[in-house]
Amino acid sequence: MKTRFITVAIVLIALVALYAYQVSAQEESRLGKPVRILTLSEEALSVMHRFQQDLKECEWEKALSCCSESVITKAKKYESTEAFFRDVVPVKQLVQMKSFPVSRWQGLREKEQTSFGCSMRFREPGIKPTISWKWTVNKTEAGWLIDFEPIPLELWIEQETLRKKRQSEEYAGQRKALEQKLKDVEIRLSPVSDTFILGQPLLFRLELINDGELELGYINVNNSMTITDEHGDRIPCTADEFQIFGASHAIKPGERDVLFDNFDISSQYAFTTPGKYKVQFSGKGIQIFERIEEHGDAGHHGKVTMTDMRIPSNVVEIEITPNTLE
């Protein structure tokens, strides 16, 4: 009997794990994310470590031998290899890196990755906004080689800082424009229960309504209610804050989406006495965004403009009566 129970338990665990993997893979595939977990190959990682160590030990020629032909060609225009690296590579920061976080890659659909892109954030005083120096390691016939844009660091910092500032200003303008469009977006809270009795479920529905002219997207991150009693005191939340991560959803003009239905607010908020209460969705947790198409390519998703602006729901007044069965 005990052996049979263990066998059934193992089968159930395996089925649950398989289902979770399939759901995760389908979700990631639908979002356009890679299903496979990306890791640097041992050969690529070895070259990056060797390049880093050669720079640390001031073995400039050895470091250059790890680089691509285009980098080597550029280095030959300098009076020395050391002068080249000192001019175009953030040596001090690079030799202090303890890991090489991959930010992008190529060859995903192939049997193996052929190019890994890494970035290194600049946290130096006086450099704002934060910028990142990018370098890659690529698989070639000669093996894995380091590549980067060999331009003087001072020039790169100046150009990248200006680019980031322009990007930030552009994004701020897009966010402001998006927030103007949200005046036609409504979040509506409505009671599902006809009566509210202390100790019994207090059910609500929350809807997102797009009365504007543009299609928007949203992500439902978490539920957040503001509930006060007849004296204006907040009802404390008894549950830990939770998040519902998932795919983004599109909502077209004139459409409405149900964000949650039959949500029992008493499962997360401490109602201890009968009385009159005001219930409102605070707007926290709903992130609304707009996709900005680029290059006129319908198949290209473009950039996303997202706003932190909260859209609170209407206030619903309820009266909770005593439980006469107790």
Buried (B, 14 or more C-beta within 10 A) or exposed (E): EEEEEEEEEEEEEEEEEEEEEEEEEEBBEEEEEEEEEEEBBEEBBBBBEBBBEBBEEEBBEBBBBBBBEEBBEBBEEBEEBBEBBBBBBBBEBBBEEEEBEBEEBBEEEEEEBBBBBBBBEBEEEEEEEEBEBBBBBBBEEEEBBBBBEBEEBEEBBEEBBEEBEEEEEEBEEBBEEBBEBBEBBBBBBEBEBEEBBBBBBBBBBBBBBBEBEEEBBBBBBEBBBBBBBEEEEEBEBEEEEEEEEEEBEEBEEEEEBEBBEEBBBBEBBEBEEBBEBBBBBBBBBBBBBBBBEEEEEEEEEBBEBBBEBBBBBEEBEBEBEEEEEE
